[in-house]
Amino acid sequence: MVDNEVLKPAFERWISPADGTVEFRGQHITVRVLDRDAVQIKKNGKLVDDDDDDDVTVE
């Protein structure tokens, strides 16, 4: 979800490494993953620790 738009997911499908980088722009991003260690989340080009950033939620 981007910017808490609950009714309309910005992107809804499985992503594989072959898909390359997926980029979203918004104030708040929610990402649902099966394995948190399998994804890298960057904000303004720097890795984000979701525990330290109120704009990023990983479920």
MDTraj code that builds the backbone (N, CA, C; nanometers):
import mdtraj as md
import numpy as np

residues = "MET VAL ASP ASN GLU VAL LEU LYS PRO ALA PHE GLU ARG TRP ILE SER PRO ALA ASP GLY THR VAL GLU PHE ARG GLY GLN HIS ILE THR VAL ARG VAL LEU ASP ARG ASP ALA VAL GLN ILE LYS LYS ASN GLY LYS LEU VAL ASP ASP ASP ASP ASP ASP ASP VAL THR VAL GLU".split()
xyz = np.array([
    [0.0844, -0.1177, 0.0000],
    [0.0000, 0.0000, 0.0000],
    [0.0890, 0.1242, 0.0000],
    [0.0471, 0.2246, -0.0689],
    [0.1182, 0.3523, -0.0706],
    [0.0252, 0.4576, -0.0135],
    [0.0743, 0.5344, 0.0819],
    [-0.0018, 0.6426, 0.1448],
    [-0.1336, 0.5945, 0.2051],
    [-0.1322, 0.4726, 0.2623],
    [-0.2473, 0.4169, 0.3334],
    [-0.3737, 0.4043, 0.2482],
    [-0.3601, 0.3894, 0.1189],
    [-0.4764, 0.3714, 0.0314],
    [-0.5230, 0.2261, 0.0417],
    [-0.6009, 0.1971, 0.1442],
    [-0.6430, 0.0609, 0.1748],
    [-0.7260, -0.0014, 0.0630],
    [-0.8005, 0.0770, -0.0066],
    [-0.8896, 0.0226, -0.1087],
    [-0.8196, -0.0133, -0.2387],
    [-0.6997, 0.0379, -0.2610],
    [-0.6331, 0.0172, -0.3892],
    [-0.4840, -0.0097, -0.3684],
    [-0.4431, -0.1387, -0.3631],
    [-0.3005, -0.1681, -0.3513],
    [-0.2235, -0.1120, -0.4715],
    [-0.1065, -0.0590, -0.4476],
    [-0.0244, -0.0044, -0.5556],
    [0.0329, -0.1159, -0.6432],
    [0.0523, -0.2319, -0.5825],
    [0.1165, -0.3426, -0.6525],
    [0.0758, -0.4696, -0.5796],
    [0.0179, -0.5657, -0.6514],
    [-0.0269, -0.6865, -0.5839],
    [0.0023, -0.8085, -0.6705],
    [0.1194, -0.8670, -0.6486],
    [0.1577, -0.9924, -0.7137],
    [0.2901, -1.0380, -0.6553],
    [0.3288, -1.1600, -0.6857],
    [0.4582, -1.2108, -0.6402],
    [0.5681, -1.1423, -0.7199],
    [0.6779, -1.1160, -0.6540],
    [0.7939, -1.0550, -0.7190],
    [0.9117, -1.1498, -0.7020],
    [0.9836, -1.1738, -0.8102],
    [1.1021, -1.2596, -0.8037],
    [1.2258, -1.1744, -0.8316],
    [1.3436, -1.2249, -0.7981],
    [1.4659, -1.1505, -0.8261],
    [1.4811, -1.1146, -0.9741],
    [1.4259, -1.1969, -1.0625],
    [1.4343, -1.1701, -1.2063],
    [1.3544, -1.0459, -1.2458],
    [1.2604, -1.0024, -1.1613],
    [1.1802, -0.8839, -1.1908],
    [1.2596, -0.7546, -1.1747],
    [1.3705, -0.7605, -1.1041],
    [1.4501, -0.6397, -1.0823],
    [1.3909, -0.5524, -0.9728],
    [1.4283, -0.4275, -0.9723],
    [1.3871, -0.3327, -0.8691],
    [1.2428, -0.2887, -0.8892],
    [1.1674, -0.2830, -0.7796],
    [1.0319, -0.2300, -0.7810],
    [1.0358, -0.1019, -0.6992],
    [0.9861, 0.0075, -0.7564],
    [0.9974, 0.1380, -0.6912],
    [0.8596, 0.1987, -0.6690],
    [0.8392, 0.2554, -0.5490],
    [0.7153, 0.3246, -0.5151],
    [0.7500, 0.4615, -0.4610],
    [0.6634, 0.5572, -0.4821],
    [0.6816, 0.6913, -0.4282],
    [0.5586, 0.7283, -0.3475],
    [0.5806, 0.7782, -0.2266],
    [0.4703, 0.8174, -0.1404],
    [0.5217, 0.8563, -0.0027],
    [0.4310, 0.8977, 0.0836],
    [0.4686, 0.9377, 0.2190],
    [0.4800, 0.8178, 0.3120],
    [0.3937, 0.7179, 0.2959],
    [0.3962, 0.5991, 0.3797],
    [0.3779, 0.4762, 0.2925],
    [0.4680, 0.3800, 0.3074],
    [0.4653, 0.2577, 0.2279],
    [0.4474, 0.1392, 0.3223],
    [0.3525, 0.0499, 0.2922],
    [0.3351, -0.0739, 0.3676],
    [0.3666, -0.1894, 0.2740],
    [0.4578, -0.2775, 0.3164],
    [0.5005, -0.3901, 0.2345],
    [0.4717, -0.5191, 0.3104],
    [0.4030, -0.6130, 0.2467],
    [0.3793, -0.7442, 0.3073],
    [0.4731, -0.8437, 0.2406],
    [0.5535, -0.9117, 0.3214],
    [0.6510, -1.0069, 0.2694],
    [0.6435, -1.1365, 0.3492],
    [0.6833, -1.2464, 0.2869],
    [0.6904, -1.3733, 0.3574],
    [0.8186, -1.3840, 0.4378],
    [0.9263, -1.3288, 0.3873],
    [1.0565, -1.3361, 0.4538],
    [1.1186, -1.1972, 0.4545],
    [1.1185, -1.1307, 0.5688],
    [1.1706, -0.9934, 0.5795],
    [1.3151, -0.9829, 0.5325],
    [1.3925, -1.0883, 0.5542],
    [1.5328, -1.0859, 0.5146],
    [1.5525, -1.1002, 0.3640],
    [1.4459, -1.1279, 0.2909],
    [1.4558, -1.1477, 0.1462],
    [1.4390, -1.0180, 0.0682],
    [1.4113, -0.9065, 0.1366],
    [1.3899, -0.7797, 0.0669],
    [1.4819, -0.6716, 0.1230],
    [1.5150, -0.5766, 0.0372],
    [1.5872, -0.4560, 0.0773],
    [1.4943, -0.3387, 0.0543],
    [1.4763, -0.2574, 0.1555],
    [1.3931, -0.1388, 0.1417],
    [1.4829, -0.0178, 0.1577],
    [1.4754, 0.0713, 0.0573],
    [1.5570, 0.1924, 0.0598],
    [1.4668, 0.3147, 0.0582],
    [1.5103, 0.4165, 0.1271],
    [1.4411, 0.5456, 0.1281],
    [1.5440, 0.6507, 0.0910],
    [1.5163, 0.7237, -0.0139],
    [1.6110, 0.8232, -0.0639],
    [1.7485, 0.7622, -0.0897],
    [1.7498, 0.6380, -0.1394],
    [1.8736, 0.5712, -0.1771],
    [1.9479, 0.5044, -0.0636],
    [1.8976, 0.5137, 0.0602],
    [1.9655, 0.4534, 0.1753],
    [1.8788, 0.3424, 0.2338],
    [1.9453, 0.2326, 0.2782],
    [1.8713, 0.1220, 0.3379],
    [1.7935, 0.1690, 0.4592],
    [1.6714, 0.1157, 0.4742],
    [1.5821, 0.1539, 0.5840],
    [1.5682, 0.0375, 0.6805],
    [1.5760, 0.0655, 0.8083],
    [1.5422, -0.0303, 0.9123],
    [1.4006, 0.0042, 0.9549],
    [1.3025, -0.0831, 0.9241],
    [1.1622, -0.0500, 0.9490],
    [1.1329, -0.0244, 1.0963],
    [1.2177, -0.0701, 1.1868],
    [1.1977, -0.0427, 1.3289],
    [1.2295, 0.1026, 1.3626],
    [1.3109, 0.1669, 1.2799],
    [1.3556, 0.3029, 1.3083],
    [1.2892, 0.4091, 1.2217],
    [1.1995, 0.3701, 1.1321],
    [1.1406, 0.4656, 1.0389],
    [0.9884, 0.4559, 1.0428],
    [0.9224, 0.5617, 1.0868],
    [0.7769, 0.5613, 1.0983],
    [0.7060, 0.5618, 0.9633],
    [0.7772, 0.5933, 0.8549],
    [0.7166, 0.5976, 0.7218],
    [0.7129, 0.4621, 0.6524],
    [0.7798, 0.3623, 0.7100],
    [0.7884, 0.2310, 0.6470],
    [0.7357, 0.1252, 0.7440],
    [0.6411, 0.0420, 0.6962],
    [0.5879, -0.0673, 0.7755],
    [0.6057, -0.1958, 0.6966],
    [0.6634, -0.2965, 0.7591],
    [0.6796, -0.4255, 0.6942],
    [0.5947, -0.5260, 0.7713],
    [0.5011, -0.5898, 0.7003],
    [0.4120, -0.6879, 0.7646],
    [0.4472, -0.8275, 0.7165],
])
top = md.Topology()
chain = top.add_chain()
for i, resn in enumerate(residues, 1):
    res = top.add_residue(resn, chain, resSeq=i)
    for name in ("N", "CA", "C"):
        top.add_atom(name, md.element.get_by_symbol(name[0]), res)
traj = md.Trajectory(xyz[None], top)
